[in-house]
Amino acid sequence: MTDDRNPPGLASGTTLLTTLSMAAFAANSLLCRLALRETHIDAASFTTIRLASGALVLWIIVRLRHGASGSRGSWPSALALFAYAAAFSFAYQSLPAGSGALILFGAVQATMIGFGLWHGERMGMMQSAGLLLAASGLVGLMLPGLAAPPLSGALLMTTAGIAWGIYSLRGRGSSDATINTAGNFMRSLPFCAALTLATLPAAEIDQPGTVYAIASGAIASGLGYAVWYTALPRLRATTAATVQLSVPVIAAVGGIVLLSEPLTLRLVLAAAAVLGGIAMVISGRHGRSGG
């Protein structure tokens, strides 16, 4: 999972950091679904509390590391971050954790792959086959039927994935991803305030829902991103892309074990197609570039 040039101690540390960050990313789906299903908090309030608590934790991390608050980031990136978080929360009003994470991951990857194709990247035969397989898996997951996720939730999660893909593309090549992420979280708060005002008549907050939202923002998002950005420079590009395939799987298993969500044949087949297809695209891309 790590670069062979790393000493054993560094390699094992990177493995631990990578594992923790993937678990944190999957936990966002579980915490959001749990809060919106089992407590009275509304999706807009969950979004605001999540981003506000994430901004606070990231601000503290930046202060401890750099001795300054840091004012990087940008308003377009902050808007993309907010759009992701808001659509994510509203989608989980109806989506199971596993299906939601799979749709999110597929939409993120489709956005980033589509951006590369738009800018002239060429795909080999294996990459093309992988893209077709992944797209077939997503279509199969959302086709009408008893086991299909609600269409409105699926569309919202697709929107969340596109927004996160845009956010990720805008952040490529960042000299300090943690500082930029902290700045973007801070800049997202005015958008959260606008959402809160717009949905104020339907706002509902309780203590358990607030706790879940804070955990999602402070731990799964704030600390999760900080840990990931610490591990990322030590990973090969192929490894960094491939290891993220574990997130929908962790979320699906967590949903089954912790939330008693059903494991359907449709979800298993869709996950195999989507994750397998994306793995083929990643492998083919780095094989062609010699990475």
SVG drawing of the C-alpha trace seen along z (x, -y; Angstrom):
<svg xmlns="http://www.w3.org/2000/svg" viewBox="-42 -35 56 46">
<polyline fill="none" stroke="black" stroke-width="0.4" points="0.0,0.0 3.0,-2.3 6.0,-3.2 8.7,-0.6 11.3,-3.2 9.7,-4.0 11.3,-2.5 9.2,0.2 8.2,-2.2 7.0,-4.8 5.2,-2.2 3.3,-0.8 2.4,-4.4 1.2,-5.2 -1.0,-2.1 -2.5,-3.0 -3.2,-6.6 -4.7,-5.4 -7.0,-2.9 -8.2,-5.5 -9.0,-8.0 -10.9,-5.5 -12.9,-4.5 -13.6,-8.2 -14.9,-8.9 -17.2,-5.9 -18.3,-7.0 -19.7,-10.2 -22.3,-8.1 -23.2,-6.1 -23.4,-9.1 -25.6,-11.1 -27.9,-8.2 -28.2,-7.4 -28.9,-11.0 -31.6,-11.5 -33.2,-8.2 -33.1,-7.8 -33.2,-11.4 -35.2,-14.5 -32.5,-16.7 -33.3,-18.0 -30.9,-17.8 -30.1,-21.5 -29.2,-21.7 -27.1,-18.6 -25.2,-20.2 -24.6,-23.4 -23.4,-21.7 -21.2,-19.3 -19.4,-22.1 -19.2,-24.4 -17.6,-21.8 -15.3,-20.6 -14.2,-24.2 -13.4,-24.6 -11.4,-21.4 -9.4,-22.2 -8.8,-25.8 -7.3,-24.3 -5.2,-21.9 -3.8,-24.6 -3.1,-26.8 -1.2,-24.0 0.8,-23.1 1.5,-26.5 0.9,-29.0 -1.5,-30.9 -5.1,-30.6 -4.5,-30.5 -6.9,-32.2 -6.4,-30.1 -9.1,-28.4 -11.5,-30.1 -15.1,-30.9 -15.8,-28.6 -14.3,-25.7 -16.2,-26.6 -19.4,-26.6 -18.6,-23.2 -17.9,-21.9 -21.2,-23.3 -23.2,-21.9 -21.7,-18.4 -22.4,-18.5 -26.0,-19.8 -27.0,-17.4 -25.3,-14.6 -27.4,-15.3 -30.7,-15.6 -30.0,-12.4 -29.5,-10.4 -33.1,-11.3 -34.1,-8.3 -31.0,-6.4 -29.4,-3.5 -25.8,-4.1 -24.3,-1.6 -26.2,-2.6 -25.6,-6.3 -21.8,-5.8 -21.7,-3.8 -23.6,-6.4 -21.5,-9.2 -18.2,-7.4 -19.3,-6.6 -20.4,-10.2 -17.1,-11.6 -15.0,-9.3 -17.2,-9.9 -16.8,-13.6 -13.0,-13.4 -12.7,-10.9 -15.1,-13.0 -12.9,-16.1 -9.9,-14.2 -11.6,-13.1 -12.9,-16.6 -9.3,-17.9 -7.9,-15.4 -7.0,-12.3 -7.2,-9.1 -8.4,-5.8 -7.1,-2.4 -9.3,0.6 -9.2,1.7 -10.0,-1.7 -13.0,-2.0 -14.3,1.4 -13.9,0.4 -15.8,-2.9 -18.6,-1.0 -18.7,1.6 -18.9,-1.1 -21.6,-3.0 -23.6,0.2 -23.4,0.8 -24.7,-2.6 -27.5,-2.3 -28.4,1.1 -28.5,-0.1 -30.9,-2.9 -33.2,-1.0 -36.8,-0.8 -37.6,2.2 -38.2,3.3 -34.5,3.1 -33.8,-0.2 -32.9,-3.2 -35.4,-6.2 -34.8,-8.1 -34.9,-11.6 -32.3,-10.5 -30.1,-8.9 -30.3,-12.1 -29.3,-14.2 -26.4,-11.9 -25.3,-12.1 -25.3,-15.9 -23.2,-15.6 -20.7,-13.4 -20.4,-15.8 -19.9,-18.7 -17.2,-16.7 -15.6,-15.8 -15.4,-19.5 -14.0,-20.3 -11.4,-17.7 -10.4,-18.9 -10.1,-22.4 -7.8,-21.3 -5.3,-19.3 -1.7,-20.5 -2.4,-22.3 0.8,-23.2 -0.9,-22.6 -4.2,-20.8 -5.0,-21.0 -4.8,-24.8 -6.9,-25.1 -9.5,-22.7 -9.7,-24.7 -10.2,-27.9 -12.9,-26.3 -14.7,-25.0 -14.7,-28.5 -15.9,-30.1 -18.7,-27.6 -20.4,-28.9 -22.2,-31.9 -23.8,-29.4 -24.8,-27.3 -26.3,-30.4 -28.4,-31.1 -29.6,-27.4 -30.5,-27.7 -32.6,-30.8 -34.3,-29.3 -35.3,-26.2 -35.9,-27.8 -39.7,-26.9 -38.8,-23.2 -35.7,-23.3 -35.6,-20.7 -32.6,-19.9 -32.2,-17.5 -29.3,-16.4 -28.6,-13.0 -28.8,-14.5 -26.4,-17.3 -23.9,-14.9 -23.9,-12.8 -23.5,-16.0 -20.6,-17.2 -19.0,-13.7 -19.4,-13.8 -17.9,-17.3 -15.2,-17.3 -14.0,-13.7 -15.0,-12.0 -14.5,-15.2 -12.1,-17.5 -9.8,-15.0 -10.4,-12.5 -9.2,-15.0 -6.2,-16.0 -5.2,-12.4 -5.7,-11.6 -3.6,-14.6 -0.9,-13.5 -0.8,-10.0 -1.4,-11.1 2.1,-12.3 3.5,-8.9 1.3,-6.9 1.8,-6.2 -0.9,-7.8 -2.3,-4.3 -2.5,-3.3 -4.1,-6.5 -6.8,-6.1 -7.3,-2.4 -7.6,-2.5 -10.6,-4.8 -12.5,-1.9 -12.8,-0.6 -15.0,-3.5 -18.3,-2.3 -17.6,1.2 -16.9,0.1 -20.1,-2.1 -22.2,0.8 -20.9,3.2 -21.4,0.6 -25.0,0.0 -25.7,3.7 -24.1,4.3 -24.9,1.0 -28.1,-0.1 -29.6,3.2 -29.9,2.3 -30.6,5.2 -27.8,6.6 -29.5,7.0 -28.2,8.9 -28.7,5.6 -26.3,3.8 -23.7,6.5 -23.8,6.7 -23.8,3.0 -20.9,2.6 -18.9,5.2 -19.5,3.6 -18.8,0.0 -15.8,0.6 -14.3,3.2 -14.8,0.9 -13.2,-2.1 -10.3,0.1 -9.8,1.0 -9.8,-2.6 -7.3,-3.5 -5.0,-0.6 -5.1,-1.3 -4.5,-5.0 -1.4,-4.6 -0.2,-1.6 -0.2,-3.9 1.6,-6.7 4.2,-4.4 3.2,-5.5"/>
</svg>
